[in-house]
């Protein structure tokens, strides 16, 4: 069974600000969650042009997440079952990400994102058919929510209470009840997640676990986008790209040193 769910994450910032915030957040979270054995390995980072998506930035990555595997999965799958391969096409304000798992060769997770300058009330930004709309589930994710589940504890490292947080640079916050209807500026990331794990007996369990995992990751990453606003506010996309290139160059130097001096 193919699961389809649309997450709508409302943010107290403009579309232009969010592009910078997202790039900064991705870079910082990758640094925080990468060790010598786990985390993110960037294979490719380049510009692309596509007839459907448009022009943008393409990346290819490997995620090693063995320690985050739920106990029930480790009972029948090896530790490398949570090594994921990701391809992402970022043609902001439209983006597409495809995640595959070498161990479960039939598995595929697709995230299609549309960013709009609204508060999450647009109905069909992905242009779905009537049949797809009938099966699609919609959830509006509140980044100020304090609710937690298993995956939240696995993914989360943020301890900022956004209901008490105020940005020193912008004066935005705190995010109190109903803030989505009052915030100016405001924008929404509409993320359509499609998961297919056609494995008899446990495929549906994998699909549900990964759907919950993606939700927790969306919540944590977007909480960080706002919590780190005083770090990225005022930066440009070009400046973030320069920081990324410097990080990639440093990693190449470190890798060369490891080869020469193991």
C-alpha positions as CSV (number, residue, x, y, z in Angstrom):
1,X,0.0,0.0,0.0
2,X,1.3,3.4,-1.0
3,X,1.0,6.1,1.8
4,X,0.5,9.7,0.8
5,X,0.4,12.5,3.3
6,X,0.8,16.3,3.0
7,X,2.4,18.2,5.8
8,X,1.9,21.9,5.9
9,X,4.5,23.8,8.0
10,X,3.7,27.4,8.6
11,X,6.6,29.7,9.2
12,X,6.9,33.3,10.6
13,X,9.0,34.6,7.8
14,X,8.9,35.6,4.1
15,X,9.6,33.3,1.2
16,X,13.0,35.0,0.6
17,X,14.0,34.6,4.2
18,X,12.9,31.0,4.4
19,X,15.2,30.1,1.5
20,X,18.2,31.4,3.4
21,X,16.9,29.9,6.7
22,X,16.5,26.4,5.2
23,X,20.0,26.4,3.6
24,X,21.6,27.5,6.9
25,X,19.6,25.0,8.9
26,X,20.5,22.0,6.6
27,X,24.2,22.9,6.8
28,X,24.2,23.3,10.6
29,X,22.1,20.2,11.3
30,X,24.3,18.1,9.0
31,X,27.4,19.3,10.9
32,X,25.7,18.5,14.3
33,X,24.6,15.0,13.4
34,X,27.6,13.7,11.5
35,X,30.3,11.6,13.2
36,X,33.0,9.3,11.9
37,X,30.5,6.4,11.6
38,X,27.1,8.0,11.2
39,X,25.5,11.1,9.6
40,X,25.6,12.6,6.2
41,X,28.0,12.1,3.3
42,X,27.7,14.5,0.4
43,X,28.5,12.8,-2.9
44,X,27.5,15.5,-5.4
45,X,26.5,19.2,-5.2
46,X,25.9,21.0,-8.5
47,X,23.5,23.2,-10.5
48,X,20.8,21.6,-12.7
49,X,18.1,22.5,-15.2
50,X,14.9,20.5,-15.8
51,X,12.0,21.0,-18.1
52,X,9.5,20.3,-15.3
53,X,11.1,21.6,-12.1
54,X,13.1,24.4,-13.7
55,X,16.6,25.6,-12.7
56,X,18.1,24.9,-9.3
57,X,20.6,23.0,-7.2
58,X,21.1,19.2,-7.3
59,X,22.6,17.2,-4.4
60,X,23.3,13.5,-3.8
61,X,23.9,12.3,-0.3
62,X,24.2,9.1,1.8
63,X,22.6,9.1,5.3
64,X,23.9,6.5,7.8
65,X,21.3,6.3,10.6
66,X,22.0,2.8,12.1
67,X,21.6,3.9,15.7
68,X,18.2,5.4,15.0
69,X,16.6,2.1,13.8
70,X,13.6,1.1,15.9
71,X,14.1,-2.2,17.9
72,X,11.5,-4.1,15.9
73,X,13.4,-3.4,12.6
74,X,16.7,-4.7,14.0
75,X,15.1,-8.1,14.8
76,X,15.1,-9.1,11.1
77,X,17.3,-6.6,9.3
78,X,21.0,-5.8,9.6
79,X,22.4,-2.5,11.0
80,X,23.0,-1.1,7.5
81,X,19.2,-1.3,6.7
82,X,19.1,2.4,7.6
83,X,21.7,3.5,5.1
84,X,19.7,5.8,2.8
85,X,20.6,7.3,-0.5
86,X,19.0,10.7,-1.2
87,X,18.8,12.8,-4.4
88,X,17.4,16.3,-4.2
89,X,16.4,18.8,-6.8
90,X,16.0,22.3,-5.2
91,X,14.4,24.7,-7.7
92,X,13.0,27.0,-5.0
93,X,10.1,27.6,-4.4
94,X,9.6,24.0,-5.8
95,X,11.7,21.1,-4.6
96,X,11.8,17.3,-5.0
97,X,13.6,14.7,-2.9
98,X,13.8,11.0,-3.6
99,X,15.1,8.6,-0.9
100,X,16.0,5.0,-1.5
101,X,17.5,2.2,0.6
102,X,20.0,-0.3,-0.9
103,X,18.9,-3.0,1.6
104,X,15.2,-2.7,0.7
105,X,15.5,-2.3,-3.0
106,X,11.8,-1.9,-3.7
107,X,11.4,0.9,-1.2
108,X,11.1,4.6,-2.2
109,X,10.2,7.7,-0.4
110,X,9.4,10.9,-2.4
111,X,9.0,14.4,-0.9
112,X,7.6,17.1,-3.2
113,X,7.6,20.6,-1.7
114,X,5.8,23.8,-2.8
115,X,6.5,27.0,-0.8
116,X,3.7,29.6,-0.7
117,X,3.4,33.0,0.9
118,X,0.3,32.0,2.9
119,X,-0.7,30.5,6.3
120,X,-1.3,26.9,5.1
121,X,-4.8,27.3,3.7
122,X,-4.1,26.6,0.0
123,X,-5.9,23.4,-0.9
124,X,-4.2,21.7,-3.8
125,X,-0.8,23.3,-4.4
126,X,0.6,20.0,-5.8
127,X,-2.1,19.7,-8.5
128,X,-3.3,16.2,-7.4
129,X,-6.0,14.3,-9.2
130,X,-9.4,13.6,-7.6
131,X,-8.3,10.1,-6.8
132,X,-5.1,11.3,-5.2
133,X,-6.9,14.0,-3.2
134,X,-9.3,11.3,-1.9
135,X,-6.4,9.2,-0.5
136,X,-4.2,12.2,0.7
137,X,-4.1,13.0,4.4
138,X,-3.3,16.5,5.5
139,X,-1.7,17.7,8.7
140,X,-0.8,21.3,9.7
141,X,2.4,21.1,11.7
142,X,2.8,23.7,14.5
143,X,6.5,24.4,15.1
144,X,5.6,25.8,18.5
145,X,4.0,22.6,19.6
146,X,5.5,20.8,22.7
147,X,3.9,17.4,21.9
148,X,6.4,14.6,21.5
149,X,6.4,11.0,20.3
150,X,9.1,8.2,19.9
151,X,10.5,9.8,16.7
152,X,10.6,13.2,18.2
153,X,13.0,12.0,20.9
154,X,15.1,10.2,18.3
155,X,15.3,13.2,16.0
156,X,15.1,16.2,18.3
157,X,18.0,18.0,19.9
158,X,16.4,21.4,20.2
159,X,15.6,22.8,23.6
160,X,14.2,26.2,22.6
161,X,10.7,26.9,23.7
162,X,9.3,28.9,20.8
163,X,6.3,29.9,22.9
164,X,8.8,32.0,25.0
165,X,11.4,32.8,22.3
166,X,11.8,36.3,20.8
167,X,14.3,37.1,18.1
168,X,16.7,39.8,19.1
169,X,17.3,41.0,15.5
170,X,13.7,40.9,14.2
171,X,11.5,41.1,17.3
172,X,9.5,38.1,16.1
173,X,8.0,35.8,18.7
174,X,7.0,34.4,21.0
175,X,4.8,32.0,19.0
176,X,1.6,31.8,21.1
177,X,-1.6,30.0,20.3
178,X,-3.1,31.1,17.0
179,X,0.2,32.7,15.8
180,X,-0.2,31.3,12.3
181,X,-3.2,33.7,11.7
182,X,-1.4,36.7,13.1
183,X,2.1,36.4,11.9
184,X,3.4,38.9,9.3
185,X,5.4,37.9,7.3
186,X,4.2,34.3,6.9
187,X,4.8,31.5,4.5
188,X,4.1,27.7,4.3
189,X,6.1,24.7,3.2
190,X,3.6,22.2,1.6
191,X,5.4,18.8,1.8
192,X,3.7,15.9,0.0
193,X,5.3,12.7,1.2
194,X,4.7,9.5,-0.8
195,X,6.1,6.2,0.7
196,X,6.0,2.8,-1.0
197,X,7.5,-0.3,0.7
198,X,5.9,-3.2,-1.1
199,X,7.0,-5.9,1.3
200,X,4.5,-8.4,2.6
201,X,4.1,-8.7,6.3
202,X,6.2,-5.6,7.3
203,X,6.0,-3.1,4.5
204,X,3.1,-1.2,6.0
205,X,5.0,-1.0,9.3
206,X,8.0,0.5,7.6
207,X,5.9,3.0,5.7
208,X,4.2,4.2,8.9
209,X,7.5,4.4,10.9
210,X,9.2,6.4,8.1
211,X,6.1,8.7,7.8
212,X,6.3,9.5,11.6
213,X,10.1,9.9,11.2
214,X,9.7,12.4,8.4
215,X,7.1,14.4,10.5
216,X,9.5,14.6,13.4
217,X,12.3,15.7,11.1
218,X,10.1,18.4,9.5
219,X,9.1,19.6,13.0
220,X,12.7,19.7,14.3
221,X,14.3,21.3,11.2
222,X,11.6,24.0,11.0
223,X,11.8,24.7,14.7
224,X,15.5,25.3,14.2
225,X,14.9,27.5,11.2
226,X,13.1,30.0,13.5
227,X,15.2,29.4,16.6
228,X,18.4,30.2,14.7
229,X,17.0,33.3,13.0
230,X,19.4,35.6,14.7
231,X,22.3,33.5,13.2
232,X,21.1,33.6,9.6
233,X,19.1,36.8,9.4
234,X,20.8,39.2,7.0
235,X,22.8,36.6,5.1
236,X,22.2,35.9,1.4
237,X,21.9,32.7,-0.6
238,X,25.3,33.4,-2.2
239,X,26.9,33.7,1.3
240,X,25.4,30.4,2.4
241,X,26.7,28.7,-0.8
242,X,30.2,30.1,-0.1
243,X,30.0,28.5,3.4
244,X,29.0,25.2,1.9
245,X,31.9,25.3,-0.5
246,X,34.3,26.1,2.2
247,X,33.0,23.1,4.3
248,X,33.2,20.8,1.3
249,X,36.8,21.9,0.6
250,X,37.8,21.4,4.3
251,X,36.3,17.8,4.2
252,X,38.3,17.0,1.1
253,X,41.5,18.2,2.8
254,X,40.7,16.2,6.0
255,X,40.0,13.1,3.9
256,X,43.3,13.4,2.0
257,X,45.1,13.8,5.4
258,X,43.5,10.6,6.7
259,X,44.7,8.7,3.6
260,X,48.2,10.0,4.0
261,X,48.4,9.7,7.8
262,X,45.9,7.0,8.9
